Amino acid sequence: MKTIMESLDNNTITSFFKSLQDTITIDIEKCDGKAVFTEELWDRSGGGGGRTRVITNGNIIEKGGVNFSEVFGILPHAAAEGLNVDKNQEFFASGVSIIMHPKSPKVPIIHMIVRYFELSNGLKWFGGGIDLNPIYIKKKDANFFHQSLKSVCDQHDPSYYPHFIQIADDYFYIKHRNETRGIGGIFFDKLTPSAECSIEDLFSFIKDVGLSFSPIYLTLINNNRDISYSDKHKQWQLVRRGRYVEFNLIYDRGTKFGLDTSGRIESIFMSLPPQVNWLYNFQAEEGSEEQHTQSLLKKDMDWINLE
């Protein structure tokens, strides 16, 4: 594992991920104005570790996390099968994962991950993305979110946004509910270097995706933080949070990889909201705000030009 760990590229990548974690935690604390992150340093028995930072009971964020990890060692067989790569290899993986569950049902849930993965056979790639999960979908916010991501993508490759939004639609889809988890975003996996796109080019893209988080989310918070809400709105929030939990526990690949590589359980499940409801056969009222949002939770929506 020594050759992987001592490579300049990996040191540069992990240094950026650490600084990204620092920047975002500072930005969220300033925006919230009350709560601060608590940090836990952890070690993985097979090699590596990370920094888990969690914020709770704030003015805006009810529960959120900004996690950094850097793990390595022999790739477990279950993880190799899940990644569709050869077994009995050494691996190195690093990244930052973020989840924010706001107190107000008018402020959307957001999730981001940026990560790097490398195998001892020389295979390496970046992955990640950002997706938004509004409790109540607003055209203005959806347009802003997707236009912001498109602008980041277009700086690197005009084909990125249309390709990655489709991947996000397919990935963040709750099959057993026949609905998307939210309004999607961009998602990409196994972005490998090529003759046309070097590892440095891919890293530049990953950096821009990561650095877009704070400007995007702070705008969405400030657009909605002062909107009043009722008990009915909170009830719908808890129902929608339940959908988030269903996706993470059934379909999320990051959760599965963490479990397959003996990751830290508290860090893996940090993404789950503090409170949820599963109401039997819940149906949104005809013509309600809730039904309107429910009707928009589908693939292939043009969020930039939504009427």
N, C-alpha and C positions, 0 to 999 in steps of 0.2 A: 504493500500500500504506500510505501514511502515515495515512490516516483510520482504517484498521483498527488499526494498531499503537498509535495514540495514544488509543484509546478507553479510558475508565476501566474498563469491564467487563473488558476483556482484561488490563489491568494487575493488577486485583484477582485474576483467575483465575490468571494465571501466578505471582503472588506466593504464592498458596495452594499451588500445585503445588510450588514451590520449598521452601516450609516443610514440606510433607508429605514430600518427599524427605529433608530434613534430619532430621525426627522419626523416620522409619522406619529410616534408617541408624543413628542413635544407639541405637534400641531393639534392633535386631538385633545390633549390636556388644556391647551390655551382656549380652544373652541368651547369645550365643556364648561370650564370655569369653576369647577368644584372638585371633581374626583381626580385622582392621580393613579398612574399605573403602579402596580406592585410587580416585582420581578423575582422569578425563580430561575436559578441556574441549575441545569440538570445534565447528567452524564448518561450515555447509552452504554450498556455493558459490552456490546460488540464493538464499540468504537465511536467516538465523537460525542456530541451533546448539543445543547442549545440554550437559548434565553427565552423564557415564556414571560410575557408581560400582559397582565390582565387589568382592566379597569371596570369598576362596578359602581352602581348607585350614584351616577353623576346627575348633573342637571339635564343632560341630553342623552348620554349613553347609559343604558341600564346594565348592559354587560358587553364587553368587547375585548378583543385580544389582538396583539401584534407579536407574532412569534418568529424567532430566528432559529434555524437549526443547521447543523453541519455534522453529518453522520457518515461513517465509512466502515469498511470491514468486508467480510465475506457475504455476498448477496444470498439471503435465505432462498430456498427453493421455491417457496410460495410466492415470493416477490418476483423471482425470475420468470415464473410462469405467468404472473399477472402482467409483466412488462414484455412478455414474449421475447426474451433474450436467453442466451446460453447460461446454463447453471455453472456453479463452482467458479465464479469470478469474484474479484474484488470490485467494490463500488465506492463511489464518493457522491454524496448528494448534499446540496445546500440550497437554502431558500428562505423566503419570508412569506408567511401566511397571515391574512388579516380577516377579521370578521367583526362587524359592529351591529349590535342589536339595540336600537334606540328605545328610549322610554315612550316617546310619542308615536302613535300609529300613523301620524302624518309625515314622519321622517323615515325614509326607506332604509331597510337592511342593505348592507353592502358587503361584498366578499372579494378579496383579491389574493392571488398567489403568484409569485414569481420564483422560479426554481431552476437549478442546474443539476444535471446528472451525468456521471461519467463511469465507464466500465474499464477494467484493466486491459481489455482487448482493443482499446482506443476509441470505442464508440462513445459519443458525447452529444448531449442535446440540452436545449432550454425548453421550458414549458411554463404554462400559467394562464393568466387572464384576469379579467374583472367582470363581475356581473352584479346587477342591481335587482333588489327584491322589494319593490314598494308594496306596502299594505294597501294603499290606494294609489292607483296609477294616474298620474297627471301628465298630460300631453307635453307641457312646457319642460318638465323635468326629464321626461323620456327623450325628448328631442335633444336637450342639452347634453345628457349623458352619452347618447350614441354619437352625436356630432363631435364631442370631445375625443372619444375613442377613435373615431374615423380620422380626425386630424392627426392624432399620434401615429396611427398606422400609415397614413398617406405620406408622412415624412420619410418613411423607410421603403414602402412598396405599396402602390395603389391597389394591388390585389389582396393585401392582407385583410382589410376590413370586411369585404364581402365574403371572403373565405372563412375568416375566424368567427364572424357572427353566425354563420351557418353551423359551424362546429359547436358553438355555444348553444344554439337552439336545440341541436340534437343531444348534446351532453346534459344540459340542465333541463331535462324533460322527465317528468314523473309519470312513467308509463302506466302504472296502475290507477292513476287519477286522470290520465289523458289530458294533462295540462303542463305548461312550463312552470318552473319554480318561480320565475319572476319575468322581467323584461329582457333577460339575457344580457349580452354584452359581447366580449370577445373571449375566445378560449382557443388555446393552441397547445399541442403536445409534440414532443420529439422534433423540435426545430433543429435540424442537423446542418452543420456547415457543408457548403458545396463550392464548386468552382465559381458560381455566381454570387454566393453569399458566405463570407468568411465567419469564423466564430466571433471575431471582433464586431462584425456587422450585427450579428444576432445579439451580442451582449449590449450593443448600443440601443437596439430596439427594446430589450428587456429593461434597461435603465430608464428609458423614456416612459414605458408602461408603468413602472414602479413609481416614478416621480410624478406621474399624473394623478395619483390617488388623492393626495391632499387637496389640490385645487378643485378637483371634481367633487369630492365628498363634502368639503367645507361649504361649497356653494349650495349643494343640495340641503345641507343642514340649515344654513341661514335662510334659504327660501321657505322653509317649513317649520322652523322651531317655535314660532310664536302663534301658530294656528291652533285654535282651541279644539278639543275633542271630547266626546261623550263616552259613557260606559259601553254603548253599542259599538263605537269605534274600537275600544279596547278589546271587546269580545272578538271582533273580526281579526284584530292583530294576533290574538292567541291562536285562533284557528289557522291563520296563514303561517304562523311560526311552526305549527304542527307539520305543515307541508315541508317546511325547511328541514325539520328533523327527519322526516321520512326519507327525503332525498339523501341526506348525509349518511344515514345508517344503512341504506339499501344500495345506493348507486355510487356514492362518491369514491373515486379511485384513490384520492389522497388518504382518506380514512383507512381504506383497505391496505394501502402500502404501509402506513404507519403501524397498523396491527401486525402485518406480515413481517415487519422488520423489528419487532419488539420495541416499538417506539413508546414514549412516555404517554400513558393513557390520559392523564389530566390535560396534556397539551393537545392530544388528538381530539378529545371531546370538548375542548375549550370552545369550539365553534357552535355548540348547541346553546339555544336561548335559555334564559333562567326560568321562564314559565311558558307553558303551552296548554292548549285545550284540544281534546279530541271529542267533539260532540257527535253523538250518533246521528247519521244521516242528515247532517246539517245542510240546509238549502238557503242560499241568499234570497232575500225578499225581492219579488218582481219589481223592476224599475229602480232598485236601490243603487247607491254608490258601490256597495259590495258586489252586486250582480254585474255592474259595469266593469269593475276590475276583473271579475271572474271571466267575463266574455273576451277579455284581451289577453288572457294567459294561453297563448297558442303560438306555434312556430310560424316563421316566415312573415312576421310583422315588419312593416317598414316604419320603424320608430322615428326616423328623421323626418319623414313626410306624413306622419300620422295626422289624419283629418279629425 
